[in-house]
Amino acid sequence: MSAEDLEKYETEMELKLYREYRDVVGLFTYVIETERRFYLTNDYEMQVHSVQGEVFFEVSMADAWVWDMYRPARFVKQVRVLTFKDVNIEELNKTDLDLPSG
């Protein structure tokens, strides 16, 4: 497989992932972004832990969708993320969900 073939494959996978995101985003209430992944969910719990002066976050989600083009199944029943990095949680404004078709 040439570098050009690989790039074409990745571009096609990203487009397929975007289209799937566009189709499912309206089903969810929250966007949760970590340093490694981007999630859509309707239910989450976040806890902040401090151990020996180090702070880390534990985020649990139920029935989530994960932005990851290399996963064969992006809907997951339970997700638990532990991270020392920032966690961004946003509530989706349903009027902002009108994405361009295409």
All heavy atoms as an XYZ file, in Angstrom:
866
protein
N       0.854     -1.170      0.000
C       0.000      0.000      0.000
C       0.903      1.238      0.000
O       1.777      1.370      0.835
C      -0.907     -0.026      1.223
C      -1.841      1.162      1.312
S      -2.946      1.115      2.728
C      -4.313      0.253      2.032
N       0.662      2.116     -0.924
C       1.472      3.318     -1.027
C       1.013      4.366     -0.015
O      -0.079      4.273      0.552
C       1.386      3.896     -2.440
O       0.106      4.457     -2.656
N       1.835      5.368      0.183
C       1.485      6.463      1.091
C       0.241      7.187      0.594
O      -0.609      7.606      1.388
C       2.658      7.436      1.220
N       0.116      7.303     -0.715
C      -1.061      7.956     -1.297
C      -2.326      7.141     -1.036
O      -3.379      7.694     -0.698
C      -0.856      8.139     -2.804
C      -1.969      8.923     -3.470
C      -1.670      9.157     -4.951
O      -0.596      9.694     -5.258
O      -2.540      8.787     -5.764
N      -2.231      5.805     -1.160
C      -3.372      4.934     -0.867
C      -3.775      5.039      0.599
O      -4.967      5.083      0.922
C      -3.048      3.480     -1.194
C      -2.924      3.213     -2.677
O      -3.463      4.012     -3.475
O      -2.267      2.215     -3.047
N      -2.799      5.080      1.472
C      -3.075      5.194      2.903
C      -3.747      6.528      3.224
O      -4.710      6.578      3.989
C      -1.778      5.046      3.703
C      -1.918      5.083      5.215
C      -2.865      3.997      5.707
C      -0.560      4.945      5.867
N      -3.260      7.591      2.629
C      -3.857      8.907      2.844
C      -5.298      8.941      2.327
O      -6.188      9.486      2.987
C      -3.025      9.987      2.160
C      -3.490     11.393      2.482
C      -2.562     12.446      1.915
O      -1.334     12.246      1.936
O      -3.095     13.472      1.453
N      -5.539      8.341      1.178
C      -6.891      8.290      0.623
C      -7.812      7.490      1.548
O      -8.944      7.894      1.813
C      -6.864      7.671     -0.774
C      -8.221      7.623     -1.435
C      -8.146      7.021     -2.821
C      -9.536      6.934     -3.428
N      -9.514      6.270     -4.731
N      -7.326      6.363      2.058
C      -8.107      5.539      2.978
C      -8.466      6.325      4.240
O      -9.616      6.317      4.680
C      -7.318      4.277      3.340
C      -7.961      3.467      4.435
C      -9.062      2.661      4.172
C      -7.469      3.516      5.737
C      -9.662      1.924      5.177
C      -8.066      2.779      6.750
C      -9.157      1.986      6.468
O      -9.751      1.266      7.465
N      -7.491      7.023      4.823
C      -7.745      7.799      6.034
C      -8.734      8.938      5.772
O      -9.589      9.220      6.612
C      -6.442      8.333      6.616
C      -5.617      7.262      7.292
C      -4.354      7.787      7.934
O      -3.967      8.948      7.681
O      -3.747      7.023      8.701
N      -8.628      9.568      4.626
C      -9.561     10.637      4.269
C     -10.979     10.089      4.150
O     -11.932     10.694      4.652
C      -9.134     11.308      2.949
O      -7.825     11.860      3.124
C     -10.098     12.406      2.548
N     -11.121      8.938      3.537
C     -12.440      8.309      3.410
C     -12.998      7.911      4.774
O     -14.185      8.078      5.039
C     -12.361      7.088      2.492
C     -12.150      7.435      1.036
C     -11.883      6.212      0.150
O     -11.910      5.065      0.664
O     -11.620      6.416     -1.039
N     -12.144      7.392      5.654
C     -12.577      7.005      6.995
C     -13.015      8.232      7.806
O     -14.005      8.174      8.530
C     -11.458      6.258      7.732
C     -11.163      4.888      7.159
S     -12.554      3.756      7.293
C     -12.611      3.528      9.051
N     -12.291      9.332      7.684
C     -12.664     10.563      8.395
C     -14.005     11.099      7.896
O     -14.830     11.553      8.686
C     -11.578     11.616      8.236
C     -10.346     11.322      9.067
C      -9.223     12.320      8.823
O      -9.414     13.274      8.041
O      -8.157     12.132      9.422
N     -14.233     11.041      6.606
C     -15.500     11.492      6.047
C     -16.646     10.594      6.527
O     -17.708     11.085      6.914
C     -15.447     11.513      4.516
C     -16.699     12.007      3.804
C     -17.076     13.424      4.253
C     -16.495     11.957      2.294
N     -16.425      9.298      6.540
C     -17.430      8.359      7.038
C     -17.726      8.633      8.514
O     -18.886      8.630      8.925
C     -16.926      6.924      6.861
C     -17.886      5.875      7.320
C     -17.302      4.490      7.101
C     -18.206      3.445      7.720
N     -17.623      2.112      7.666
N     -16.691      8.903      9.297
C     -16.865      9.203     10.719
C     -17.643     10.501     10.906
O     -18.557     10.581     11.734
C     -15.501      9.295     11.404
C     -15.498      9.562     12.896
C     -16.230      8.463     13.654
C     -14.068      9.686     13.394
N     -17.331     11.525     10.147
C     -18.061     12.792     10.233
C     -19.535     12.586      9.911
O     -20.408     13.128     10.590
C     -17.458     13.848      9.303
C     -18.345     15.062      9.199
C     -18.413     15.985     10.241
C     -19.165     15.262      8.095
C     -19.257     17.083     10.172
C     -20.010     16.351      8.017
C     -20.052     17.266      9.061
O     -20.901     18.338      8.992
N     -19.817     11.809      8.875
C     -21.219     11.562      8.502
C     -21.951     10.819      9.608
O     -23.108     11.109      9.898
C     -21.285     10.785      7.195
C     -20.936     11.640      6.003
C     -20.981     10.852      4.723
N     -20.717     11.710      3.581
C     -20.125     11.313      2.482
N     -19.754     10.044      2.348
N     -19.905     12.156      1.490
N     -21.282      9.862     10.242
C     -21.894      9.148     11.360
C     -22.145     10.111     12.520
O     -23.216     10.091     13.129
C     -21.005      7.994     11.816
C     -21.630      7.179     12.919
C     -20.783      5.988     13.322
O     -20.071      5.413     12.470
O     -20.845      5.627     14.512
N     -21.164     10.964     12.817
C     -21.334     11.966     13.873
C     -22.541     12.847     13.584
O     -23.377     13.078     14.455
C     -20.063     12.815     13.981
C     -20.234     14.068     14.809
C     -20.182     14.014     16.193
C     -20.466     15.293     14.199
C     -20.351     15.165     16.962
C     -20.639     16.444     14.947
C     -20.575     16.369     16.328
O     -20.754     17.501     17.068
N     -22.633     13.309     12.363
C     -23.753     14.167     11.964
C     -25.092     13.458     12.171
O     -26.075     14.069     12.586
C     -23.580     14.565     10.498
C     -24.613     15.543      9.996
C     -24.466     15.798      8.520
N     -24.700     14.547      7.811
C     -24.262     14.279      6.595
N     -23.553     15.156      5.930
N     -24.510     13.127      6.029
N     -25.129     12.161     11.929
C     -26.356     11.391     12.084
C     -26.734     11.151     13.543
O     -27.913     11.029     13.860
C     -26.239     10.043     11.369
C     -26.195     10.178      9.856
O     -26.596     11.238      9.325
O     -25.751      9.213      9.201
N     -25.756     11.073     14.443
C     -26.057     10.702     15.835
C     -26.012     11.857     16.825
O     -26.524     11.731     17.930
C     -25.121      9.573     16.337
C     -25.237      8.342     15.459
C     -23.691     10.039     16.469
N     -25.422     12.973     16.491
C     -25.222     14.057     17.460
C     -26.534     14.530     18.082
O     -26.578     14.872     19.264
C     -24.426     15.235     16.844
C     -25.222     15.960     15.786
C     -23.949     16.190     17.930
N     -27.602     14.510     17.346
C     -28.890     14.947     17.858
C     -29.473     14.042     18.928
O     -30.411     14.416     19.626
N     -28.902     12.852     19.087
C     -29.381     11.908     20.097
C     -28.779     12.170     21.478
O     -29.204     11.567     22.457
C     -29.016     10.467     19.683
C     -29.543      9.985     18.336
C     -28.952      8.624     18.008
C     -31.056      9.943     18.344
N     -27.791     13.058     21.545
C     -27.029     13.238     22.776
C     -27.143     14.645     23.335
O     -27.446     15.590     22.626
C     -25.558     12.892     22.534
C     -25.369     11.456     22.159
C     -25.249     11.076     20.835
C     -25.332     10.470     23.132
C     -25.092      9.746     20.485
C     -25.175      9.144     22.797
C     -25.052      8.777     21.465
N     -26.849     14.758     24.633
C     -26.958     16.024     25.350
C     -25.602     16.651     25.635
O     -25.486     17.870     25.664
C     -27.701     15.802     26.689
O     -28.960     15.193     26.403
C     -27.942     17.102     27.419
N     -24.562     15.831     25.832
C     -23.263     16.347     26.246
C     -22.155     15.919     25.289
O     -22.176     14.817     24.749
C     -22.893     15.842     27.646
C     -23.872     16.253     28.701
C     -24.857     15.379     29.147
C     -23.848     17.526     29.244
C     -25.780     15.752     30.116
C     -24.762     17.916     30.208
C     -25.725     17.017     30.634
O     -26.629     17.407     31.581
N     -21.189     16.803     25.152
C     -19.932     16.516     24.468
C     -18.864     16.510     25.545
O     -18.758     17.459     26.330
C     -19.590     17.610     23.432
C     -18.205     17.382     22.859
C     -20.627     17.676     22.352
N     -18.088     15.442     25.601
C     -16.999     15.348     26.568
C     -15.718     15.117     25.791
O     -15.605     14.169     25.018
C     -17.246     14.217     27.585
C     -18.530     14.517     28.359
C     -16.039     14.048     28.508
C     -18.928     13.485     29.361
N     -14.762     16.011     26.015
C     -13.496     15.945     25.288
C     -12.361     15.747     26.280
O     -12.224     16.499     27.241
C     -13.296     17.232     24.500
C     -12.108     17.207     23.603
C     -12.002     18.467     22.761
O     -12.847     19.374     22.898
O     -11.049     18.545     21.977
N     -11.568     14.716     26.029
C     -10.368     14.465     26.821
C      -9.162     14.633     25.892
O      -9.336     14.911     24.707
C     -10.379     13.048     27.426
O     -10.243     12.087     26.378
C     -11.652     12.794     28.225
N      -7.965     14.429     26.427
C      -6.787     14.591     25.572
C      -6.702     13.506     24.502
O      -6.027     13.683     23.503
C      -5.498     14.626     26.408
C      -4.976     13.273     26.853
C      -5.639     12.733     28.122
O      -6.587     13.339     28.645
O      -5.200     11.679     28.591
N      -7.414     12.399     24.683
C      -7.314     11.302     23.728
C      -8.562     11.057     22.902
O      -8.478     10.500     21.806
C      -6.952     10.016     24.477
C      -5.601     10.131     25.147
C      -5.061      8.829     25.575
N      -4.900      7.958     24.416
C      -4.845      6.647     24.518
N      -4.928      6.070     25.683
N      -4.695      5.916     23.444
N      -9.732     11.428     23.421
C     -10.967     11.081     22.738
C     -12.002     12.201     22.849
O     -11.913     13.081     23.680
C     -11.606      9.818     23.331
C     -10.793      8.558     23.244
C     -10.891      7.929     21.864
N     -10.270      6.621     21.824
C      -8.979      6.408     21.643
N      -8.160      7.410     21.505
N      -8.496      5.186     21.591
N     -13.021     12.056     22.033
C     -14.168     12.962     21.979
C     -15.398     12.074     22.096
O     -15.540     11.108     21.341
C     -14.116     13.680     20.619
C     -15.265     14.572     20.321
C     -15.230     15.907     20.673
C     -16.388     14.091     19.656
C     -16.288     16.745     20.361
C     -17.444     14.908     19.344
C     -17.395     16.251     19.703
N     -16.272     12.370     23.058
C     -17.433     11.524     23.323
C     -18.721     12.330     23.228
O     -18.746     13.513     23.537
C     -17.371     10.939     24.745
C     -16.162     10.108     25.029
C     -15.008     10.679     25.565
C     -16.157      8.737     24.785
C     -13.891      9.916     25.835
C     -15.040      7.963     25.062
C     -13.910      8.559     25.582
O     -12.801      7.802     25.856
N     -19.794     11.639     22.877
C     -21.146     12.153     22.991
C     -21.858     11.248     23.992
O     -21.712     10.026     23.938
C     -21.876     12.087     21.643
C     -21.296     12.913     20.507
C     -22.022     12.579     19.205
C     -21.397     14.392     20.811
N     -22.628     11.844     24.906
C     -23.336     11.047     25.896
C     -24.523     11.824     26.448
O     -24.593     13.045     26.308
C     -22.396     10.621     27.048
O     -23.065      9.685     27.893
C     -21.922     11.804     27.861
N     -25.431     11.115     27.069
C     -26.552     11.743     27.754
C     -26.388     11.679     29.263
O     -27.116     12.347     29.994
C     -27.876     11.063     27.358
C     -28.281     11.412     25.958
O     -28.203     12.560     25.546
N     -28.702     10.421     25.193
N     -25.459     10.863     29.726
C     -25.297     10.650     31.153
C     -23.811     10.519     31.474
O     -23.113      9.702     30.874
C     -26.046      9.372     31.570
C     -26.046      9.141     33.053
O     -26.034     10.128     33.816
O     -26.057      7.967     33.466
N     -23.351     11.340     32.396
C     -21.957     11.246     32.812
C     -21.840     11.603     34.293
O     -22.722     12.217     34.886
C     -21.055     12.171     31.979
C     -21.170     13.620     32.370
C     -20.314     14.174     33.325
C     -22.146     14.440     31.823
C     -20.427     15.501     33.701
C     -22.268     15.758     32.194
C     -21.410     16.280     33.135
O     -21.531     17.596     33.510
N     -20.729     11.202     34.855
C     -20.376     11.583     36.222
C     -18.881     11.875     36.220
O     -18.101     11.105     35.662
C     -20.686     10.441     37.185
C     -20.376     10.774     38.626
C     -20.699      9.615     39.563
O     -21.658      8.877     39.291
O     -19.967      9.472     40.552
N     -18.501     12.997     36.814
C     -17.083     13.331     36.888
C     -16.690     13.525     38.340
O     -17.382     14.210     39.091
C     -16.749     14.595     36.104
C     -15.232     14.851     36.097
S     -14.712     16.167     35.002
C     -14.950     17.564     36.049
N     -15.587     12.911     38.708
C     -15.030     13.069     40.045
C     -13.602     13.570     39.915
O     -12.866     13.164     39.023
C     -15.041     11.745     40.800
C     -16.422     11.193     41.017
C     -16.381      9.838     41.708
O     -15.328      9.267     41.930
N     -17.549      9.322     42.040
N     -13.237     14.465     40.821
C     -11.869     14.974     40.875
C     -11.194     14.307     42.064
O     -11.720     14.329     43.178
C     -11.850     16.508     41.030
C     -10.415     17.017     41.085
C     -12.617     17.170     39.899
N     -10.044     13.689     41.802
C      -9.307     12.993     42.849
C      -7.973     13.695     43.082
O      -7.368     14.209     42.143
C      -9.031     11.542     42.449
C     -10.259     10.740     42.182
N     -11.017     10.194     43.178
C     -10.870     10.398     41.020
C     -12.041      9.529     42.651
N     -11.973      9.653     41.332
N      -7.526     13.671     44.316
C      -6.207     14.216     44.657
C      -5.471     13.174     45.492
O      -5.938     12.777     46.556
C      -6.357     15.519     45.441
O      -5.087     16.041     45.746
N      -4.333     12.729     44.973
C      -3.519     11.733     45.660
C      -2.091     12.255     45.732
O      -1.479     12.518     44.708
C      -3.568     10.373     44.931
C      -2.671      9.358     45.616
C      -4.989      9.860     44.836
N      -1.604     12.446     46.928
C      -0.241     12.932     47.154
C       0.048     14.199     46.354
O       1.088     14.343     45.726
C       0.776     11.844     46.830
C       0.641     10.621     47.713
C       1.612      9.524     47.352
O       2.301      9.586     46.334
N       1.669      8.501     48.187
N      -0.905     15.102     46.342
C      -0.731     16.378     45.666
C      -0.989     16.356     44.167
O      -0.979     17.395     43.517
N      -1.206     15.193     43.601
C      -1.505     15.071     42.169
C      -3.019     15.025     41.990
O      -3.713     14.282     42.672
C      -0.886     13.797     41.583
C       0.629     13.797     41.572
C       1.196     14.756     40.554
O       0.551     14.981     39.501
O       2.283     15.285     40.794
N      -3.534     15.812     41.068
C      -4.967     15.853     40.793
C      -5.230     15.114     39.486
O      -4.522     15.294     38.498
C      -5.469     17.310     40.681
C      -6.929     17.349     40.267
C      -5.263     18.033     41.997
N      -6.250     14.244     39.505
C      -6.677     13.598     38.274
C      -8.192     13.511     38.251
O      -8.860     13.662     39.265
C      -6.020     12.225     38.071
C      -6.451     11.168     39.047
C      -7.464     10.272     38.727
C      -5.817     11.033     40.278
C      -7.851      9.288     39.610
C      -6.189     10.056     41.172
C      -7.217      9.174     40.835
N      -8.710     13.301     37.051
C     -10.147     13.288     36.826
C     -10.591     11.879     36.461
O      -9.906     11.184     35.720
C     -10.527     14.238     35.690
C     -10.051     15.640     35.911
C      -8.853     16.082     35.366
C     -10.784     16.523     36.683
C      -8.404     17.374     35.568
C     -10.348     17.815     36.897
C      -9.150     18.244     36.343
N     -11.758     11.511     36.967
C     -12.387     10.255     36.599
C     -13.758     10.606     36.016
O     -14.591     11.206     36.681
C     -12.566      9.355     37.815
C     -13.252      8.054     37.514
C     -13.398      7.174     38.748
O     -12.984      7.578     39.854
O     -13.955      6.079     38.581
N     -13.949     10.253     34.752
C     -15.213     10.530     34.071
C     -15.828      9.192     33.683
O     -15.181      8.371     33.030
C     -15.013     11.393     32.814
C     -16.343     11.713     32.158
C     -14.253     12.663     33.136
N     -17.064      8.984     34.107
C     -17.810      7.780     33.746
C     -18.985      8.190     32.875
O     -19.664      9.176     33.157
C     -18.321      7.076     34.995
O     -17.237      6.690     35.815
N     -19.207      7.420     31.822
C     -20.309      7.695     30.902
C     -21.065      6.404     30.622
O     -20.474      5.326     30.638
C     -19.768      8.244     29.579
C     -19.123      9.599     29.668
S     -18.236     10.006     28.159
C     -16.564      9.589     28.668
N     -22.344      6.543     30.370
C     -23.181      5.402     29.988
C     -23.774      5.676     28.617
O     -24.156      6.804     28.313
C     -24.291      5.192     31.008
N     -23.832      4.641     27.810
C     -24.412      4.728     26.465
C     -23.838      5.921     25.701
O     -24.528      6.890     25.399
C     -25.939      4.805     26.537
C     -26.534      3.549     27.146
O     -26.015      2.463     26.858
O     -27.503      3.664     27.904
N     -22.584      5.832     25.385
C     -21.869      6.926     24.733
C     -21.506      6.552     23.294
O     -21.544      5.394     22.905
C     -20.601      7.260     25.516
N     -21.147      7.579     22.546
C     -20.610      7.426     21.197
C     -19.226      8.054     21.215
O     -19.040      9.142     21.759
C     -21.513      8.147     20.194
C     -21.087      8.008     18.759
C     -21.452      7.026     17.893
C     -20.238      8.895     18.021
N     -20.883      7.242     16.659
C     -20.132      8.388     16.713
C     -19.552     10.062     18.343
C     -19.378      8.999     15.727
C     -18.795     10.677     17.358
C     -18.716     10.146     16.064
N     -18.236      7.375     20.649
C     -16.864      7.861     20.696
C     -16.359      8.159     19.287
O     -16.574      7.394     18.357
C     -15.935      6.854     21.425
C     -15.934      5.509     20.748
C     -14.527      7.397     21.558
N     -15.703      9.339     19.156
C     -15.106      9.747     17.877
C     -13.756      9.039     17.769
O     -12.778      9.438     18.396
C     -14.914     11.261     17.861
C     -14.305     11.788     16.597
C     -13.001     11.689     16.219
C     -14.969     12.496     15.558
N     -12.810     12.279     15.008
C     -14.009     12.795     14.571
C     -16.278     12.912     15.362
C     -14.310     13.484     13.419
C     -16.578     13.602     14.204
C     -15.615     13.892     13.244
N     -13.719      7.973     17.000
C     -12.480      7.222     16.799
C     -12.638      6.430     15.519
O     -13.379      5.460     15.466
C     -12.228      6.291     17.986
C     -10.888      5.580     17.892
O     -10.296      5.527     16.792
O     -10.433      5.065     18.926
N     -11.949      6.856     14.480
C     -12.161      6.235     13.175
C     -11.596      4.818     13.099
O     -11.904      4.083     12.175
C     -11.601      7.107     12.055
C     -10.142      7.214     11.947
S      -9.784      8.323     10.555
C      -8.027      8.169     10.476
N     -10.797      4.405     14.070
C     -10.213      3.073     14.028
C     -11.014      2.047     14.824
O     -10.674      0.877     14.840
C      -8.768      3.117     14.512
C      -7.916      3.992     13.618
C      -7.483      5.235     14.052
C      -7.598      3.589     12.330
C      -6.726      6.050     13.219
C      -6.850      4.402     11.492
C      -6.412      5.631     11.949
O      -5.672      6.422     11.128
N     -12.081      2.477     15.482
C     -12.946      1.544     16.221
C     -14.001      0.979     15.284
O     -14.667      1.734     14.586
C     -13.656      2.251     17.371
C     -12.769      2.678     18.487
C     -13.589      3.404     19.531
N     -14.528      2.509     20.173
C     -14.332      1.946     21.347
N     -13.244      2.195     22.023
N     -15.224      1.135     21.867
N     -14.196     -0.324     15.300
C     -15.257     -0.883     14.459
C     -16.652     -0.550     14.987
O     -17.595     -0.427     14.213
C     -15.003     -2.388     14.502
C     -14.172     -2.614     15.714
C     -13.414     -1.343     15.970
N     -16.788     -0.379     16.301
C     -18.072     -0.020     16.908
C     -17.861      1.210     17.775
O     -17.079      1.182     18.726
C     -18.601     -1.175     17.753
N     -18.544      2.289     17.445
C     -18.338      3.539     18.183
C     -19.341      3.751     19.305
O     -19.156      4.605     20.145
C     -18.344      4.711     17.204
C     -17.035      4.762     16.428
C     -17.017      5.877     15.434
N     -17.571      5.497     14.156
C     -16.934      4.803     13.232
N     -15.730      4.372     13.458
N     -17.506      4.530     12.085
N     -20.424      2.980     19.333
C     -21.355      3.056     20.456
C     -20.829      2.150     21.558
O     -20.531      0.984     21.313
C     -22.765      2.615     20.038
C     -23.489      3.656     19.239
C     -23.518      3.583     17.856
C     -24.136      4.703     19.867
C     -24.190      4.546     17.112
C     -24.806      5.678     19.124
C     -24.829      5.596     17.748
N     -20.700      2.704     22.763
C     -20.200      1.919     23.887
C     -21.172      2.026     25.056
O     -21.743      3.082     25.311
C     -18.785      2.363     24.305
C     -17.753      1.934     23.289
C     -18.714      3.855     24.511
N     -21.346      0.922     25.759
C     -22.309      0.871     26.861
C     -21.779      1.605     28.090
O     -22.498      2.349     28.726
C     -22.627     -0.580     27.210
C     -23.719     -0.718     28.229
C     -24.542     -1.941     27.969
C     -25.720     -2.031     28.861
N     -26.800     -1.144     28.518
N     -20.538      1.408     28.437
C     -19.922      2.048     29.600
C     -18.530      2.540     29.226
O     -17.789      1.830     28.554
C     -19.776      1.050     30.766
C     -21.078      0.546     31.328
C     -21.810      1.596     32.133
O     -21.218      2.481     32.726
N     -23.124      1.511     32.134
N     -18.201      3.742     29.675
C     -16.868      4.303     29.457
C     -16.377      4.865     30.786
O     -17.127      5.535     31.499
C     -16.887      5.458     28.419
C     -15.500      6.041     28.247
C     -17.451      4.998     27.105
N     -15.127      4.593     31.093
C     -14.495      5.173     32.274
C     -13.146      5.723     31.834
O     -12.317      5.000     31.295
C     -14.304      4.111     33.358
C     -13.683      4.648     34.610
C     -13.697      3.574     35.689
N     -12.907      3.989     36.815
C     -11.897      3.305     37.325
N     -11.576      2.134     36.805
N     -11.227      3.759     38.344
N     -12.954      7.013     32.046
C     -11.725      7.688     31.636
C     -11.036      8.218     32.887
O     -11.664      8.893     33.704
C     -12.030      8.862     30.681
C     -10.756      9.604     30.326
C     -12.750      8.382     29.438
N      -9.761      7.909     33.034
C      -8.922      8.481     34.081
C      -7.862      9.311     33.390
O      -7.168      8.826     32.494
C      -8.253      7.382     34.914
C      -9.192      6.428     35.637
C      -8.410      5.288     36.269
C      -9.993      7.161     36.684
N      -7.721     10.577     33.802
C      -6.770     11.444     33.120
C      -6.225     12.510     34.053
O      -6.930     12.987     34.942
C      -7.411     12.108     31.873
O      -6.431     12.913     31.229
C      -8.617     12.940     32.241
N      -4.986     12.861     33.835
C      -4.350     13.973     34.536
C      -4.504     15.268     33.737
O      -4.151     16.334     34.206
C      -2.857     13.690     34.773
C      -2.610     12.647     35.815
C      -2.419     11.326     35.457
C      -2.569     12.984     37.158
C      -2.187     10.358     36.422
C      -2.344     12.023     38.133
C      -2.162     10.707     37.753
N      -4.994     15.146     32.530
C      -5.149     16.303     31.636
C      -6.528     16.914     31.803
O      -7.391     16.381     32.475
C      -4.952     15.865     30.181
C      -3.650     15.167     29.898
C      -2.520     16.134     29.826
C      -1.249     15.384     29.424
N      -0.170     16.240     29.166
N      -6.746     18.034     31.120
C      -8.037     18.716     31.169
C      -9.152     17.856     30.586
O      -8.936     17.069     29.664
C      -7.990     20.022     30.378
C      -7.135     21.073     31.052
O      -6.895     20.956     32.263
O      -6.713     22.016     30.355
N     -10.339     18.050     31.125
C     -11.552     17.442     30.596
C     -12.512     18.580     30.294
O     -12.782     19.418     31.152
C     -12.191     16.469     31.609
C     -13.510     15.932     31.072
C     -11.234     15.331     31.943
N     -13.010     18.625     29.075
C     -13.956     19.662     28.672
C     -15.330     19.013     28.506
O     -15.489     18.067     27.744
C     -13.503     20.296     27.353
C     -14.389     21.431     26.944
O     -14.873     22.193     27.769
N     -14.632     21.549     25.645
N     -16.314     19.527     29.255
C     -17.678     19.008     29.168
C     -18.589     20.152     28.768
O     -18.610     21.191     29.422
C     -18.135     18.413     30.509
C     -17.203     17.257     30.896
C     -19.584     17.946     30.419
C     -17.448     16.707     32.278
N     -19.319     19.948     27.679
C     -20.238     20.969     27.189
C     -21.620     20.362     26.987
O     -21.740     19.232     26.512
C     -19.766     21.529     25.851
C     -18.439     22.249     25.925
C     -18.006     22.771     24.570
O     -18.874     23.014     23.708
O     -16.799     22.927     24.375
N     -22.628     21.133     27.334
C     -23.993     20.713     27.034
C     -24.336     21.238     25.646
O     -24.149     22.425     25.357
C     -24.977     21.267     28.072
C     -26.374     20.745     27.884
C     -27.312     21.092     29.031
O     -26.854     21.696     30.017
O     -28.497     20.762     28.916
N     -24.816     20.354     24.811
C     -25.162     20.735     23.446
C     -26.420     21.580     23.436
O     -27.388     21.271     24.125
C     -25.395     19.495     22.589
C     -24.169     18.656     22.285
C     -24.576     17.326     21.686
C     -23.247     19.405     21.350
N     -26.381     22.633     22.669
C     -27.560     23.462     22.441
C     -28.242     22.878     21.221
O     -27.685     22.878     20.130
C     -27.131     24.913     22.198
C     -28.298     25.847     22.070
O     -29.439     25.420     21.992
N     -28.004     27.131     22.044
N     -29.430     22.370     21.392
C     -30.109     21.656     20.299
C     -30.265     22.517     19.046
O     -30.300     21.993     17.950
C     -31.462     21.136     20.755
C     -31.381     20.100     21.863
C     -30.617     18.883     21.425
C     -30.577     17.849     22.544
N     -29.839     16.675     22.216
N     -30.323     23.846     19.171
C     -30.449     24.687     17.987
C     -29.133     24.772     17.228
O     -29.109     25.121     16.056
C     -30.911     26.114     18.349
O     -29.961     26.700     19.234
C     -32.283     26.083     18.976
N     -27.995     24.416     17.876
C     -26.700     24.426     17.217
C     -26.457     23.153     16.417
O     -25.430     23.020     15.763
C     -25.572     24.563     18.242
C     -25.546     25.937     18.888
O     -26.169     26.858     18.327
O     -24.920     26.077     19.948
N     -27.376     22.225     16.460
C     -27.148     20.934     15.836
C     -27.521     20.881     14.375
O     -27.432     19.848     13.749
C     -27.911     19.846     16.599
C     -27.462     19.649     18.034
C     -28.281     18.549     18.691
C     -25.990     19.341     18.119
N     -27.927     21.968     13.796
C     -28.253     21.990     12.380
C     -26.955     22.042     11.590
O     -26.385     23.109     11.362
C     -29.136     23.200     12.036
C     -30.490     23.127     12.695
O     -30.972     21.995     12.913
O     -31.062     24.181     13.004
N     -26.463     20.881     11.210
C     -25.214     20.770     10.481
C     -25.497     20.836      8.990
O     -26.566     20.423      8.527
C     -24.526     19.448     10.806
C     -24.138     19.284     12.289
C     -23.604     17.874     12.504
C     -23.098     20.298     12.685
N     -24.533     21.327      8.235
C     -24.747     21.364      6.790
C     -24.863     19.950      6.224
O     -24.168     19.052      6.652
C     -23.490     22.060      6.264
C     -22.492     21.966      7.346
C     -23.244     21.830      8.638
N     -25.769     19.745      5.312
C     -25.918     18.429      4.705
C     -24.900     18.271      3.601
O     -24.392     19.245      3.052
C     -27.335     18.258      4.169
O     -27.601     19.254      3.193
N     -24.603     17.055      3.305
C     -23.656     16.858      2.217
C     -22.972     15.589      2.235
O     -22.806     14.710      2.832
